[in-house]
Amino acid sequence: MYDFKGKKVLIVGLGTFGGGVGAVRFFLRKGAQVTVTDLKPEEELREAVDALSGLPVRFVFGGHRKEDFVSSDLVVPGPAVPPDSPYLKAAWDAGVPIIWRDNLIFLLCRSRIVGVTGSNGKSTTTALLGEILRTRDPRVLVGGNLGGSLLDEVESLPQDVPLVLELSSFQLESLKHVRRSPQVAVVLNLSPDHLDRHKTFEAYLDAKRNIVRFQGPDDLAVLNRDDPLVWSWAYELKGRVVGFSAGEEVDGVFLRGDEVLADGRFLFKRDDLSLPGLHNLYNAMAASAAALALGADPEVVREGVMRFRGLEHRLEFVREVKGVRYYNDSKATTPEATVAALRAFDGRVVLIAGGYDKGLPLEKLAGEISSRTKVVLLLGGTGLKLAELIRGPRLKLCSSLEEALEEASRSAVPGDIVLLSPASASYDTFRNYEERGKKFKELVMEL
């Protein structure tokens, strides 16, 4: 199935994070005839299109055409393509094989795959785990939902070098077609997300469970002992299970006082972690447990934790202006992520939240906002819903991020924190959370 020379390959979804571009280059290198189809117009994908300039690729923008699906030799959808797409059904009915883009990594990689998932924190945990492992071996590959493409690298990755992947529910959903799970699976937490795609929380959980569903006796699951849903999976797995916990001593990594230990051995102090918030401590414990299982020494884990400074758009400190600190948490696209962000700060918070409404429950978030903020500036469909639920802080509905930041800067006084943590996707105004976060930072730098 890996001889693609001369085959007509249809890439469904070019996207803006590099995965589609990487898939195009991979199949061209294999000698395939490549067509790309995307629902978005070309101008919204300009950066990706420019990255493929000069290559023999046929593009179809602004919609899909059934004839492209049924006349191809292989259809390769990206993770954002819904599995119930009528175009995929047309290809299937015509006998055209379908391989999901991220499944190719599982089919091609000969080394051990480490998968990280969770409703929140998976990007930070994946990056931190990669930082720790690369201290020991710089050849370690890190990618997946973090962006970019690893297709051109996984085939040549030595068998003794792990591949670390952040895996979203969209990516995990398709693993059932190849019946593969990562040999090491890290599960951080589970709460409702992407219900606009999965429709029900049960369906979302079912997709997430694929990270451990196909593991064998020699595989390992690293699970959050303090999340009842996550830990409930421990009793159905065939392989070894280790935990991480801030509440009790477990077989794995846990917090005792202000020290993080692994099976009684000192790893690092809580203050060694530069990232704020209890949720980031959980991320660090999960990454540490996985790294130890992969053979890292405690000293290497400690060095990686102390060196790690976090990722862009994840509780990222932007600057201080007249005694007010500004933080960019644009990656917070769920209510739970914004709750974690609010709990990371003891000071007074001026919150900018809201955006595209994914249909997630907002009651818990509204309670946290009511008790932990002084001013709330709300955007989009989620903002309208939150305005009905929040009690206490001053509220204002804003028509743009610019208006919200202007109001935030007027409302904040020295010692306050202005926090962009939307609890929502960005699709109503921006292409993605990255564009939203970059715009916020540009505006803050202009203050």
N, C-alpha and C positions, 0 to 999 in steps of 0.2 A: 504493500500500500504506500510505500515511501518513494516509488518511482513516479515523479510528477512530470517528467520531461514530455513536452508537447501536449500536456493535458490542459483543458480549459478550466481554470479555477476562478470561481466567483467569490471575492471577498465582500462580505456583507457588513457594512459599518466601518468607515475609515476612522472616525473618531478624532479626538483632539489630544489624547494622552500618549500617542506613539505606538500603541499596540497594532493598529491597522497598518501603519507605515511599515512596521517590522514584519508583519505577515506578508505584505506585498513583496518586500525585498527577499524574504525567505523563498517564496515560491518562484520568483524570477531567477534566483540563484539556482533553483532546482530545474530550470528550463521550462517552466509552465507559461501558458498564455493567460495573463491575469486581467480580470475586469474587476473594478471596484464599484459598488453601488451603495449609495447613502441617501437617506431621506432628507438630509439637510442640503441647502443650496451651497454651491461651491464657495461663495464668499465667506461663509461661516467656518469653512474648513481650510482656509487659505494657507495656514502654516503647514498643515499636513500635506497639502497638494504641492506646495513649493518644495517640501522635503523629497518629493518623488520626481521633481523636474528632470526631464531628459530621459526618463526610463520608459520602456515600452508598455505603458499601462493604459487601458481604456477606462474612462470614468463615466458613471451615470449618476448625476446629482439631482436632488429635488424630488426623489421618488424611486420606487422599484418597478421593474418590468418583469412580468411573469416569464416572458421568453428567455430572459437571461438566466433564470433559475432552472428551467426545464431543459435548456440546451447545454448546460455546463457538464463537465465530467466530475466536478467536485464543488460543493458549496461550503464555505468557511465563514460561519457567523461569528461576530464578536459578542461579548457577554451582554451588551445592552439590547441585543435583538431578542424579543420575547419568543419563547419556544412555541407558542401557539400562532406564530405569524402565518398567515395564509400563503405567503410566498414559500416558506420552508415546507409547508404541507404540499404545495404544488411540486416542489423538487422531489420530495419523498415519494409522492404518488407516481412521478415519472421515473422512479428508480435511480435518481441521482444521489450518490452518497453525501452525507453531511458530517463534517468533523468540526466541532466547536473549536474556535481558535486556541483557547487556553488548554483544551484537551490535548493538543499536539505536544505541548510541553511534557505532559505525563506519558505520552506514547514514545517520545524521542529520548527523554532523559534516562541515562543509565545510572546516575548517582542517586544518593538518598535525597528525597524531597522533604523539606520541612514546611508545613503549611500553617499559617496563622490566620485565625478568623475571630470574629466577635462583632457585636453590634456597634461597639465603640472601642477605640484604642488600637486597632489592628495595624494601622500604618506606623505608629510610633513603636509598637512592640516589634514589628518586622524590622524596622530600621535599626533599633537598638540591638536586636539579636544579630543582625548582620554586622554591626559594629564590633560586637564581642567576638564573633567567629572570625572576622577578618583580622583581628589582632593576632590570632593564631595562624591563619592561612589567608593571605590576601586574594587567593583565587576564588573564594566563596562568592557565588552569584546571589544577588538579591533583586527581587522584582515582583511581578504579578500586578495586583491592583494598585501598586505604588506608581505605575506608569512605565512607559517604554516597552521594549520587547526583548525577550531573551531567546527567541527562536534560533537566531544565528549562532548562539553560544552553547546551547544545552547539549547538542550532539557531540561536541568536543570536550565537554566537561569531564575531567577524570572521575572515575567511580568513587574515589575516596574523598571527593570534595562536595560538600552539601550544596543544595540549591534551596534558598529561602524565599517563599512566596507569600505575599499577602493575598488572601482569597476572600472575595466578596460572596454574598449569597447568589449573585448572578453566575459567577464562575463555578461555584460549587454545585449549583443546580444541574449543570450539564455533565458532571462527573459520573452520573448514573449511567450514561451511555457507554462509557469505557470501563465502568466498575473498578475505578482506581481511587484510592485515598492516599494522602501523603504518609510516608513511613513514620514521620513524627508530626503529630497534629497538636496545635496549641489553640485552645478555645478560651477566650477571655471573659465573655459575658453574653447574655442573650436577652433581648428586649425587642418589642415590635419595631420593624423598619421595613421600608420598601413595600408597604401594603398596596401601593398603587400598581405594583408589578405582581406580587404574590397573592394578592386578594385577601388572604387570611394569615393570621399569626402562625397557625398550624402548618400551612404550606411553606412559610418562611423558615420555620424550624426544621422542616423536612429537608429543605435545600441545604441548610447549614449542617445537618447531621451527616451529609455525604463526606465531610472531612474525616470522619472516623468510621463510617458505615462499612467500608471495604477493607479496613485494616486487618492484618493477620496476626498470628501469635507472636511474631518477632517485632511487631511495631509498637509504638509508644504514643500515648495521649497525655498531654499536659493540660490539666483541667482546673478551673477556678473552684476551689472547695467552698467558697463563700457565696456562690451563685447556685441556688438549688436546681435550676433548670440544667445548667451545665453539668453539675455533679451527678445528676440523675443518669447521665449517659455512662458514667463509670461502671455501672453494674451490668452493662450489656456488651462490653467490649471484649475482644479476644486477646488483645495484647496487654502490655504493662500500662498502668496508670500511675502518674505522679500528680500531686496537687500543688497549689500555691494558695496562701491564705494570709490575711492580716488579722484573723480572729482566733486561730487555733494552730497548734503544732501538728503538721501533717508530714506524710512521706513525700518530701519534696522541698519546697522553699516556703518559709513563713517568717512573720514579723514577731519578734519578742522585744518588748520595750521599744527602743529606737534602733534596734539592730535587726538586719535581715540575715537569717540563717538558712543553711541547707543541710538537713539531716544533722543538726547540731553544730555544723561548722560555720564560722563567721564568714559572711560574704561582703556586706557593706553596711554602713550606717544610713539611716533614712536621709540625713542631711547631705550625704554624698551625692544624692540625685538632685540635679539642678532643676528639674522640671517640677512645677508646683502641682499640688493636689494628690489626694489619695488614689485617684484613678491612675495616675502615672506611677505610683508605687506598685500598684497591681501589674501594670504593664512591665515594669522592671523585674518584678518577681517572676512573671511568666517567661520573659526572655532569659532570665538567669537559669530557671529550671530546664528550659530547652537546651541552652548552651552547655550546662553541666552534663546533661544526658548525651550530648554529642561529643563529650570528651574534654571540654574546656576546664582548665584548672580554676579554682576559686579566685586566685590572684588575677587571672585574665578577665574573669567576670567583673571583678571590682574595678579594674582599669577601664574596661569598656563602659561601665555604668558612670564612672566619674568623668569620663571624657565626653559623653554624649550630651549634646545641647538641644536635642529636639528637632522637629521638622517644621518647615514653613507651613503657616496656616493652622497650626495646632498649638493653641495658647502661646502664640509667638509674641514676645515683647517687641513693640515697634519703636516707641520712643517716649520720653517724658517731656511734657510741655507745661511750663508754669506749675510744676508740682503735681500734675495729673499724668498717670501712666496709661498708655494706650496698648491694648492687646488685640491681636488678630487671631480669632478662633474660627475662621470661615469654614474649616473642615467639620465643624459641629453641625451636622445635617440631620440630627435626631434630637428629640427632647432629652434623652438620657445624656447625650454628650454635653448639652448646655447645662444640665443639672450638675454634672461633674465639674464643668468650668466654674460655675458659680460657687461651688463648695471649695474650690481651690483658693479662694480669696477671703480674707477676714475683713478687708476694708470695705468702704462704701463703693457700690458699683452702679455705674450708669450703663445700662444694657441696651445694645442694638440687636434686635432679634426679628425673626420672621422671614418669609420668602415663599417659595412654591410649596403648596400644601400637599403632602404625601398621604394625608388621611390618617395620621398617627394620633393616638390619645395624648391630650395636652394637660390633663388635670394635675398630674404630679409636677410637671414643669411650672404650671401657673402658681402652685403653692410655693415652690422654691423661689420663683421670681418675687412673689408677694412678700416673702420674709427676708430676702437677701439683696434687694436693690432699692435705690432711692428714686431713680428715674428710669423709665422704659420707653424706648423709641421703637415702634413696631412697623414692619413692612409686609406687604403682600397678603396672600390668603391666610397664611398661618397667623400673621399679625392681627388680622380681623378677628379670628377665633380667640386668640389669647386676650384681646382687649375685653372680651366678654367674661373672662375667667379670673383675671388678675384683680386683686383687692389690696390697696395700700399705697404703693408707689405712684408717683405722677406718671400718667400715660400720655403719649402722643402718637397718632398715626401719621406716618411720613410717606411721601410719594416716591422717594429715592434715597439711596445711600448717602448722597451728598447732603440732602436735607437733614437726615438723621444725625450725621456727624456734626453738622453745624449746630444743631440743637444740643447735642451731647457736649460739645466744647463750651457752649454757653451755660449749661447746667452744672458742669463739674467744677469743683473747687479743689485747691491743693489737698492732697491725700486721697482723692477719689481715683477710681479706676474706670476708664471707658473700655467696655468689652464688646467687641463684635463676636457674638456667638449665636448664630441664627436659628438653630434647632430646626432647620429647614433646608431643602435643596435650593439651588440658585436658578433653576431653569426659567423662572418667570422674567428674569432681568439679565442674567449672565449665562455664558455658555457652561460654566462649571464653577465649583467652589474656588478654584485657583484664581480665575479671573476676578471673582468677587473679592477675594482676599487681597490681591494685588491692587485693585482699585482702592480698597480701604487704606492700604498702606501709603499709596500715592497721596490720598487726601490728607492723611495724618501728617505726612512730611511737608505738606503745604501750610499747615497751621502756623 
